[in-house]
Amino acid sequence: MSIAFIGLFGFVSFLATAKTKEIGLRNVLRNTVWYSMTQLSREFMILVLPANAVALPLVLFFVCR
């Protein structure tokens, strides 16, 4: 579990550092902080939500057995 969290943290930090110029440009153009956060978290959620949708039923199946 801790290895998964470390990988997830690495992925999020990589996305943030890769998009620093884009974030700076959007802030100069007067976009809100909320918009910047949703743009960053959208790619992250596209990967995390389907993974949870697959994992949750499997975990419940094996725990209830």
C-alpha positions, 0 to 999 in steps of 0.5 A: 500500500505504501508503495502505491502511495509513493508512486501516486505522489511521484505521478502527481509531482511529475505532472505539477512540475511538467506543467509549471509554465502552463500554470504560470501562464494561466495565472497571468491570464487571470484564471482562478486557482480553482480552474488551475487545480481542476486542470491538474487533477483531471488527468489524475482522476482519469486514472484513479477513478477507473482503478478504484472502480475495478479494485473495490468490487474485487476487495469486497469479494475477497473480504466477504469470502 
